[in-house]
Amino acid sequence: MKMEERRSDIVVKSCEFSGLKKVDPKDNPFGLRPEQLGDKPYNAVDITLVIVNRSQDEKQINLYTISKPDVPNSAQTSWGQNYTIGAQEEKTIRYTIPMFCMSASDYKDYTGPIRYLVR
């Protein structure tokens, strides 16, 4: 997936999704409550965002992510993270999001909704 959306001098240059991977709930990389995870491995996906600051000044941004698998739509997660991007800097941000209830066969045709709000 490629995109270029503007917020003043901040540009989301690209957004890439990996294939699904299995995450052991004992690892709990998302800081979720144990009752949210259960005891079986679940699917997750790696995201790589490239964000560019085209201004001559350092910028503070908040990257707010909303993930709601649509097959089925019983789980929703959202979170925000603050980042500092230097003047004329291109920053690569990598993270993993859970895709609860999403099978590999459903994921190959998955088009969203995963949304990113950069403010």
KEKOLTI-693005 format. One record per residue: z, y, x of N, C-alpha, C in turn; residue in one letter. Coordinates in steps of 0.2 Angstrom, whole numbers, plus 2048, in hexadecimal, padded with zeros to 3 digits. Atoms other than C-alpha are relative to their C-alpha. Example, Ala and Ser with C-alpha at 12.3 -4.5 7.8 and 13.67 -1.06 7.14 Angstrom:
// residues 2
8007FA8048277EA83E800806804A/7FF7FA7FC8247FB8448038057FCS/
This chain:
// residues 119
8007FA804800800800800806805M/8017FA7FC7FB8118078018067FBK/7FF7FA805800822800801806805M/7FE7FA7FD8028348058028057FBE/7FE7FC80580D83E7FA804806804E/7FD7FB7FC81484F7FF8068037FCR/7FA7FD8018258577FE801806805R/8007FA7FB8238688077FC7FD806S/8038027F98208638198017F8801D/7FE8077FF8268518167FA7FC7FDI/8058048038188448148027F8801V/7FF8087FF81A8318107F97FE801V/8078027FE80C82B81A7FE7F97FEK/80280780280D8188168067FD7FES/7FA80480281880B80E7FD7F9800C/8038067FF8157F98128067FB7FEE/7FC80680281D7E980A7FF7FA804F/8018067FD8207D98137FF7FB7FAS/80080580581F7C880A8077FF7FEG/7F980280282F7C18018037FC806L/7FC8047FC83C7BA80C8077FE7FDK/7F980280384C7B0808806803804K/7FA7FD7FD85D7B880B8067FC7FDV/7FA80380286D7AF80B8058047FED/7FB7FB80387A7B7800806801804P/7FA7FF7FC8877B480D7FF805805K/8027FB7FC87E7C08188018077FDD/7FF7FA80487E7CE80A7FF806804N/8027FA7FD8747DB8138008067FCP/8017FA8058747E68048078037FEF/7FA7FE8028877E88028027FF7F8G/7FF8018078867E17F08077FC7FFL/7FA8048028957D97E77FE7F9800R/8028078008967C67E97FE7FD7F9P/8028038078947C37D67F98037FFE/8067FE8018847CD7D77FB7FB804Q/8048047FC87D7C17E48007F97FEL/8008078028827B07DE8017FC807G/7FF8047FA8827A27EB7FA7FD803D/8068027FD87079E7ED7FC805803K/8057FB7FC8637A67F97FC8047FAP/8047FC8058597B47F07FA803804Y/8057FD7FD8497BC7F4801808801N/8007F97FE8477CD7FD7FA802803A/8067FE7FD8397D7804802806805V/7FF7FB7FB8387E28147FB8067FED/8047FA8028327F48117FF804807I/8007FC7FA82B7FF81F7FD8077FDT/8027F980282981281B7FF804806L/8017FC7FB82181E8268008077FDV/7FF7F98028268308237FF805805I/8027FB7FB81F83F82C8038077FEV/7FE7F980182785182E7FB804803N/8057FC7FD81985D830802807802R/7FE7F97FF82486C832802801807S/7FD7FE7F982B8758428077FF800Q/7F880080083D87283C8027F97FED/7FD80780284886283A8018007F9E/7FF80180884985C8288057FB7FFK/7FC80580385685381F7FD7FD7FAQ/8028038068508478128047FB7FDI/7FD80680385783B8057FB7FC7FDN/80580580284D82B8028047FC7FBL/7FD8038058528257F17FB7FA7FDY/80480680184B8137ED8037FD7F9T/7FF80480784A80B7DB7FC7FA800I/8038068008467F97DA8017FD7FAS/7FE8048068447F07CA7FA7FB7FFK/80580580183A7E07CA7FE7FF7F9P/80380180782F7DE7BB7FF7F97FED/80180780282F7CB7BB8067FC802V/7FE7FC80683C7CA7B3803807802P/7FD7FA7FF8447DB7B18078007FFN/7F88008018567D67B1804803806S/7FC7FD7FA85B7DD7C27FD807802A/8027F97FD85A7EF7C8805802806Q/7FC7FD7FB8607F67D87FD807802T/8027F97FD8608087DF805802805S/7FB7FD7FA8678117EE7FC806803W/8027FA7FC8658217F8802800807G/7FE8007F986582480B7FD806803Q/8027FA7FD8658348157FD7FF807N/8038017F985A8368247FE807803Y/8027FA7FC8568448317FA7FE803T/8078017FD8448468367FF806804I/8017FB7FC8418518457F98047FFG/8067FC80183485F8467FA7FC803A/8068047FF8228578468017F9802Q/7FE8077FE82A8468477FD7FB7FAE/80280580482383683F8067FB800E/7FA80480083282B83A7FE7F97FCK/8018068038308188368077FE7FDT/7F980280383E81282A7FE7F97FDI/8018078028407FF8278067FE7FDR/7FA80280384B7F781B7FE7FA7FBY/80180680584D7E780F8038027FAT/7FD7FF80684F7E87FD8007F97FCI/8008068048547D97F17FB8007FBP/8058008068477D37E58037FA7FCM/7FD8058048537C97DA7FB7FE7FAF/80480380684A7BD7CD7F9801802C/8078007FF8397BF7D67FE7FA804M/8038057FC8307B07DB7FA802805S/8067FE7FB8237AF7E97FA8007FCA/8078008048157AB7DC8008077FCS/8007F980381B7BB7D27FE806805D/8007FA7FB81C7C67E27F9801802Y/8077FF7FE80A7C37E77FC8047FBK/8047FC8058047CC7D78048067FFD/7FB7FA8028137D97D77FD806802Y/8027F97FF80E7EB7D68058057FFT/7FB7FB80181E7F37D28057FE7FAG/7FF7FA7FD8287FB7CD806801805P/7FB7FE7FB8308007DD7FE807802I/8027F97FF8318137DF804803805R/7FD7FD7FB83681E7ED8008087FEY/8007F980183C8307EB803803806L/7FE7FC7FA83D83B7FA8018077FFV/7FE7F980284684B7F8804803806R/
